Amino acid sequence: MSNGKDKLVRDQPMEMPAEQGPLAVYHGAQPPAPKWFEDAVAAHYDTGFVDCEGARIHYQSWGDKSKPGLLLVHGNGAHAHWWDFVAPYLTSDYRVVAMTFSGMGDSSWRETYTMDVFAREQLAVCEATGLFRHHEKPIIVAHSFGGFVTILTGAEHGERFAGIVIVDSPVNPPDRPRHGPPTVRGGKVYPTLEAALARFRLAPPQPCENHYAMDYIARWSLKKAPLPDGPNGEKMGDGWVWKFDPSIWQRFVVSRPPQELLKATRCRIALMKGDKSALWEEDVEEYMRDLLNRQVPFIVIPEARHHVMLDQPLAVVAALRTLLQEWRHSTSDRIVTIR
């Protein structure tokens, strides 16, 4: 793929409903975008792959290799390109790397998937990009499902990181277990890019006014694939299919409970959520703080739902810049609330 105009993605993918999504009104054209967004996605980055237990794991990197490392991690069914319009605004202080879990985006698929393997993929990307070689330990910022993987990483490998930022990944009390990722029936090949874009929707469902951001990640979430043969066996050419492994969650092994892992984190931690996220109940913030047994930064992004980097990307940039600067110049966690 050359310039991002024929590419696509999704966080927490589900079988597309029959009705069309918000991008249908553009008939395959790109929605108008503000200049800051166009400048960000045009910023240069390097692309690479690292082998992790038999799978090629895709990553992208921005900025000066001599700076401390910042690893950006996506949610369920998504990929590294979800951070393309955020990462360039964090390079003044960090060498920024965004990764793609196996079974998603441009990374390889596996026979089975586990939380532990996803955590080791994070370590493999940090090793491959040199983030562990800097005298300052790297920091992870992780969204949604990626946040739960990162909680595991913080519990089992926290001594290797300066901190982790968990973005809209609520850890519920045990009497309110969070349901796992949805069962996916994927693999449908759409005849045209326009048809595929028209079916793109966010999951969990939510409105999003920034159609230019949705369109960008949607294009990075698709790849070409042969259409089914015609009624007489004739070849019908290529169409478009979602990149994620449609059976990933039928072959997924859960690790320790997230409550246990959060309590066991061995590095600095901050929590971020969308003010209007449908995933959080009112008492979950205090429950997570109680598990951590310490005051931690809790950042609330105004007018954002679950997909905070799509809803309020510049607010997310500002919040991360503030938090990361505070961490670099402070030795103790302090509560930071942005509403």
Wavefront OBJ file of the C-alpha trace (Angstrom):
o trace
v 0.000 0.000 0.000
v 1.366 3.326 -0.995
v -0.382 6.363 0.427
v -3.134 5.228 2.803
v -5.948 5.801 0.289
v -6.574 2.075 -0.266
v -6.307 0.892 3.349
v -8.583 0.134 6.430
v -9.140 -0.988 10.219
v -11.507 -1.652 13.162
v -11.356 -1.851 16.957
v -13.483 -4.696 18.332
v -14.764 -5.862 14.921
v -18.145 -7.529 14.562
v -20.127 -8.926 11.650
v -21.350 -5.857 9.810
v -25.080 -5.233 10.189
v -27.220 -4.963 7.085
v -27.621 -1.214 7.434
v -24.910 1.040 6.108
v -22.451 2.930 8.269
v -21.719 6.661 8.426
v -19.129 6.538 5.611
v -21.722 5.379 3.066
v -22.724 8.969 2.260
v -19.252 9.622 0.788
v -19.600 6.877 -1.864
v -15.971 5.834 -1.502
v -14.527 9.358 -1.465
v -12.472 10.614 1.450
v -14.289 13.004 3.809
v -12.748 16.469 4.180
v -10.131 16.607 6.938
v -8.534 19.474 8.874
v -4.986 20.462 8.002
v -3.523 19.252 11.309
v -4.819 15.758 10.503
v -3.493 15.782 6.951
v -0.101 16.961 8.210
v 0.008 14.219 10.837
v -0.819 11.303 8.519
v 1.667 12.673 5.969
v 4.493 12.607 8.541
v 7.306 10.198 7.748
v 7.520 6.938 9.664
v 9.554 3.763 9.296
v 7.847 0.386 8.963
v 9.260 -2.907 10.184
v 8.460 -6.435 11.309
v 9.831 -8.605 14.105
v 9.375 -12.347 14.496
v 7.694 -13.374 17.754
v 7.111 -17.073 18.278
v 6.456 -17.755 14.616
v 4.447 -14.652 13.715
v 5.627 -11.501 11.930
v 4.603 -8.539 14.081
v 4.172 -5.229 12.269
v 5.302 -1.926 13.760
v 5.850 1.707 12.747
v 8.203 4.259 14.284
v 8.467 8.034 14.291
v 11.095 10.428 15.563
v 14.638 10.474 16.886
v 16.090 7.116 17.955
v 18.171 8.845 20.627
v 15.052 9.817 22.606
v 13.302 7.600 25.179
v 10.708 5.195 23.866
v 6.919 5.405 23.781
v 4.996 2.331 22.577
v 1.428 2.900 21.318
v -0.902 -0.118 21.362
v -4.269 -0.512 19.624
v -7.524 -2.213 20.592
v -9.302 -5.364 19.457
v -9.276 -5.928 15.711
v -7.430 -2.662 15.079
v -3.789 -1.958 14.167
v -0.888 0.454 14.389
v -2.442 2.986 11.991
v -5.010 3.965 14.619
v -2.200 6.095 16.057
v -0.972 7.708 12.798
v -2.604 11.060 13.598
v -1.489 11.049 17.247
v 2.079 9.716 17.140
v 3.732 12.628 15.247
v 2.569 15.065 17.954
v 4.445 13.106 20.640
v 7.865 13.008 18.987
v 9.235 16.193 20.558
v 10.176 14.182 23.652
v 9.919 10.544 22.523
v 10.846 8.036 19.873
v 7.327 6.776 19.181
v 6.520 3.232 18.059
v 3.078 1.810 17.238
v 2.617 -1.962 16.946
v 0.034 -4.406 15.582
v -0.903 -7.571 17.463
v -0.876 -10.910 15.664
v -4.145 -11.751 13.928
v -4.791 -8.096 13.182
v -3.743 -5.499 10.607
v -0.560 -6.388 8.745
v 0.743 -8.853 11.348
v 0.647 -12.617 10.821
v -2.172 -14.869 11.987
v -1.668 -17.685 14.529
v -3.214 -21.089 15.169
v -4.047 -19.976 18.721
v -3.833 -16.662 20.593
v -3.150 -15.947 24.267
v -2.805 -12.840 26.388
v 0.691 -13.971 27.333
v 1.761 -14.149 23.686
v 0.294 -10.690 23.013
v 2.341 -9.385 25.956
v 5.479 -11.000 24.567
v 4.762 -9.333 21.234
v 4.971 -5.982 23.024
v 8.370 -6.945 24.430
v 9.550 -8.157 21.023
v 8.667 -4.818 19.395
v 10.430 -2.900 22.168
v 13.525 -5.072 21.674
v 13.474 -4.760 17.879
v 13.131 -0.972 17.911
v 15.743 -0.409 20.614
v 13.346 1.035 23.190
v 14.947 -1.041 25.950
v 18.436 0.226 25.082
v 17.777 3.817 26.138
v 18.833 4.818 29.663
v 15.209 5.857 30.285
v 12.805 2.930 30.322
v 9.977 3.035 27.742
v 6.330 3.824 28.440
v 3.311 2.049 26.944
v 0.051 3.801 26.003
v -2.620 1.213 25.191
v -6.268 1.462 24.157
v -9.187 -0.872 24.905
v -8.219 -4.569 24.515
v -4.587 -3.452 24.220
v -4.952 -1.959 27.691
v -5.780 -5.372 29.162
v -2.728 -6.879 27.463
v -0.648 -4.027 28.871
v -1.957 -4.610 32.389
v -0.557 -8.136 32.050
v 2.727 -6.714 30.754
v 2.858 -4.322 33.702
v 2.254 -7.167 36.147
v 4.803 -9.592 34.715
v 7.386 -7.283 33.119
v 6.730 -3.953 34.825
v 10.334 -3.532 35.946
v 11.283 -3.006 32.288
v 8.966 0.004 31.834
v 8.819 3.529 33.245
v 5.033 3.409 33.188
v 1.867 2.317 31.411
v -1.172 4.380 30.393
v -4.381 2.369 30.150
v -6.904 4.045 27.824
v -10.594 3.172 28.291
v -9.964 -0.358 29.551
v -12.206 -0.646 32.635
v -11.457 -3.446 35.108
v -14.826 -4.293 36.642
v -15.457 -5.838 40.068
v -15.650 -9.658 39.944
v -19.450 -9.618 40.360
v -19.689 -7.683 37.078
v -17.391 -9.571 34.731
v -16.751 -7.872 31.424
v -17.723 -9.993 28.471
v -14.890 -10.943 26.175
v -14.500 -9.783 22.591
v -17.479 -10.502 20.319
v -17.689 -13.612 18.202
v -16.689 -12.613 14.694
v -18.053 -14.006 11.471
v -15.731 -12.329 9.024
v -14.242 -13.175 5.691
v -16.918 -11.569 3.521
v -15.387 -10.147 0.356
v -16.941 -6.849 -0.751
v -17.010 -6.207 -4.511
v -15.666 -2.644 -4.251
v -13.808 -0.438 -1.814
v -16.875 1.813 -1.716
v -19.066 -1.115 -0.627
v -16.662 -2.075 2.145
v -16.322 1.480 3.440
v -20.103 1.829 3.476
v -20.330 -1.071 5.962
v -17.621 0.179 8.313
v -18.856 0.799 11.858
v -17.203 1.167 15.240
v -17.594 -1.492 17.904
v -18.692 -1.189 20.585
v -21.225 0.953 18.703
v -20.921 4.693 19.120
v -21.360 7.841 17.045
v -18.241 9.661 15.864
v -18.335 13.066 14.224
v -14.792 12.857 12.827
v -15.578 10.901 9.698
v -12.161 11.718 8.255
v -10.534 9.709 11.063
v -12.973 6.823 10.664
v -12.377 6.743 6.931
v -8.607 6.759 7.419
v -8.544 3.786 9.754
v -11.167 1.974 7.691
v -8.983 2.111 4.568
v -6.041 0.692 6.516
v -8.271 -2.149 7.776
v -8.956 -3.656 4.353
v -6.967 -5.708 1.899
v -7.680 -7.078 -1.556
v -8.966 -10.656 -1.844
v -10.444 -12.778 -4.663
v -14.192 -12.580 -5.067
v -16.137 -15.874 -5.044
v -16.365 -17.519 -8.442
v -19.417 -16.800 -10.573
v -22.288 -19.319 -11.086
v -20.456 -20.950 -13.983
v -17.072 -20.997 -12.271
v -15.866 -17.813 -13.922
v -13.314 -15.692 -12.021
v -14.815 -12.447 -10.757
v -11.608 -10.573 -9.939
v -10.623 -9.011 -6.632
v -12.712 -7.416 -3.926
v -11.983 -6.159 -0.403
v -11.955 -7.996 2.935
v -11.204 -6.998 6.530
v -7.633 -7.778 7.562
v -8.301 -9.268 11.005
v -8.413 -13.020 11.618
v -12.179 -13.722 11.820
v -11.748 -16.729 14.116
v -9.258 -15.185 16.535
v -11.623 -15.224 19.513
v -12.642 -18.835 18.953
v -8.948 -19.731 19.412
v -8.111 -17.431 22.307
v -6.856 -18.463 25.762
v -7.468 -16.099 28.677
v -4.728 -15.444 31.224
v -5.158 -14.482 34.885
v -8.143 -12.288 35.860
v -7.590 -8.575 35.094
v -8.347 -7.650 38.714
v -5.420 -9.790 39.892
v -3.129 -8.445 37.178
v -3.966 -4.784 37.825
v -3.210 -5.236 41.507
v 0.130 -6.838 40.604
v 1.390 -4.108 38.226
v 5.025 -3.293 38.978
v 5.440 0.088 37.316
v 3.893 3.535 37.326
v 0.372 3.521 35.881
v -2.178 6.090 34.689
v -5.799 5.608 33.675
v -7.604 7.446 30.879
v -11.205 7.232 29.747
v -13.671 8.954 27.486
v -16.114 11.096 29.455
v -19.027 9.545 27.528
v -17.630 6.013 27.228
v -20.399 3.432 27.510
v -18.044 0.859 29.040
v -17.581 2.491 32.451
v -19.889 2.258 35.437
v -19.638 5.013 38.036
v -17.775 3.039 40.697
v -15.163 1.409 38.454
v -12.689 4.292 38.800
v -12.550 3.928 42.584
v -12.480 0.140 42.323
v -9.397 0.289 40.078
v -7.692 2.772 42.401
v -8.441 0.504 45.359
v -6.872 -2.428 43.538
v -3.750 -0.369 42.895
v -3.696 0.768 46.539
v -2.236 4.122 45.533
v -3.195 7.398 43.989
v -2.794 7.301 40.229
v -3.435 9.861 37.484
v -6.996 9.473 36.191
v -7.582 11.435 32.994
v -11.061 12.006 31.610
v -11.244 13.224 27.998
v -14.253 15.561 27.534
v -16.768 14.800 24.768
v -15.071 11.468 24.012
v -16.600 8.026 23.948
v -14.715 4.723 23.971
v -12.676 5.457 20.843
v -11.026 8.498 22.384
v -8.369 9.034 19.699
v -11.103 9.244 17.051
v -13.476 11.431 19.065
v -10.995 13.918 20.537
v -7.524 13.268 19.058
v -5.997 16.646 19.958
v -7.304 16.436 23.519
v -5.689 13.005 23.810
v -2.401 14.472 22.532
v -2.564 17.322 25.047
v -3.389 14.991 27.926
v -0.577 12.583 27.049
v 1.955 15.396 26.658
v 1.026 16.759 30.089
v 1.095 13.392 31.800
v 4.370 12.267 30.237
v 6.122 15.532 31.081
v 4.878 15.238 34.662
v 6.189 11.688 34.891
v 9.608 12.643 33.552
v 9.982 15.384 36.174
v 8.355 13.720 39.168
v 9.121 10.667 41.263
v 5.624 10.068 42.581
v 2.173 9.522 41.068
v -0.257 12.398 41.392
v -3.917 12.575 40.515
v -4.518 14.353 37.219
v -8.146 14.906 36.236
v -9.053 16.600 32.953
v -12.777 17.126 32.351
l 1 2 3 4 5 6 7 8 9 10 11 12 13 14 15 16 17 18 19 20 21 22 23 24 25 26 27 28 29 30 31 32 33 34 35 36 37 38 39 40 41 42 43 44 45 46 47 48 49 50 51 52 53 54 55 56 57 58 59 60 61 62 63 64 65 66 67 68 69 70 71 72 73 74 75 76 77 78 79 80 81 82 83 84 85 86 87 88 89 90 91 92 93 94 95 96 97 98 99 100 101 102 103 104 105 106 107 108 109 110 111 112 113 114 115 116 117 118 119 120 121 122 123 124 125 126 127 128 129 130 131 132 133 134 135 136 137 138 139 140 141 142 143 144 145 146 147 148 149 150 151 152 153 154 155 156 157 158 159 160 161 162 163 164 165 166 167 168 169 170 171 172 173 174 175 176 177 178 179 180 181 182 183 184 185 186 187 188 189 190 191 192 193 194 195 196 197 198 199 200 201 202 203 204 205 206 207 208 209 210 211 212 213 214 215 216 217 218 219 220 221 222 223 224 225 226 227 228 229 230 231 232 233 234 235 236 237 238 239 240 241 242 243 244 245 246 247 248 249 250 251 252 253 254 255 256 257 258 259 260 261 262 263 264 265 266 267 268 269 270 271 272 273 274 275 276 277 278 279 280 281 282 283 284 285 286 287 288 289 290 291 292 293 294 295 296 297 298 299 300 301 302 303 304 305 306 307 308 309 310 311 312 313 314 315 316 317 318 319 320 321 322 323 324 325 326 327 328 329 330 331 332 333 334 335 336 337 338 339
